[in-house]
Amino acid sequence: MYTLRQAVGFAAFIIGAAALTAVNHHPNHGRRTERERTDVHAAAGNVTHRQIAEAWAQTKVGNPVPLDDIKRVFPLPLRAASRQGAGIVLTFAGHDDTCIDLVSLPNVARVTSRRC
């Protein structure tokens, strides 16, 4: 026969294990998003802002080939490209409803994530 202390300890263990399992299997868990952000940031080191800006300009005049070439550098599919001030934003489709944005500026590239 179990004591009350043992029963409470066992119940706490089961509840903790269930909570941990639920967090680790949640589809929007932060580790996957962080890995996608890291992968996009690493790939961004293979292209310059000038290359991205020129590809954007070519796309605006009807030549998508340079941007298509840049898309192949990245591990995620490109959803959209846009201009924001001096920067070019490449938005990639992450898992589920997550978007990974690469903001390419003349002196720096930033990678952020958000819900699409």
Residue pairs with C-beta under 8 A, 6 or more apart in sequence:
2 10
23 29
27 95
27 96
28 95
28 96
28 97
28 98
32 94
32 95
33 94
33 95
33 98
33 100
33 113
36 75
36 76
36 92
36 94
36 95
36 98
36 100
36 113
37 100
37 111
37 112
37 113
39 75
39 76
40 74
40 75
40 76
40 92
40 100
40 102
40 111
41 102
41 109
41 111
43 73
43 74
43 75
44 74
44 102
44 104
44 109
44 111
46 73
47 70
47 73
49 88
49 104
49 105
49 106
49 107
49 109
51 66
51 70
52 70
52 88
52 90
52 104
53 88
53 104
54 66
55 66
55 67
55 69
55 70
56 67
56 81
56 83
56 88
58 64
58 65
58 66
58 67
59 66
59 67
59 81
67 78
67 81
70 90
71 77
71 78
74 90
74 92
74 102
76 92
76 93
76 94
76 100
77 92
77 93
78 90
78 91
78 92
78 93
79 91
79 92
79 93
79 99
79 116
80 89
80 90
80 91
81 88
81 89
81 90
81 91
82 88
82 89
82 91
83 89
84 103
86 105
86 106
87 103
87 104
87 105
88 103
88 104
89 101
89 102
89 103
89 104
90 101
90 102
90 104
91 99
91 100
91 101
91 102
92 99
92 100
92 101
92 102
93 99
93 100
93 116
94 100
94 113
97 115
97 116
98 113
98 114
98 115
98 116
99 113
99 114
99 115
99 116
100 111
100 112
100 113
101 111
101 112
101 113
101 114
102 109
102 110
102 111
103 109
103 110
103 111
103 112
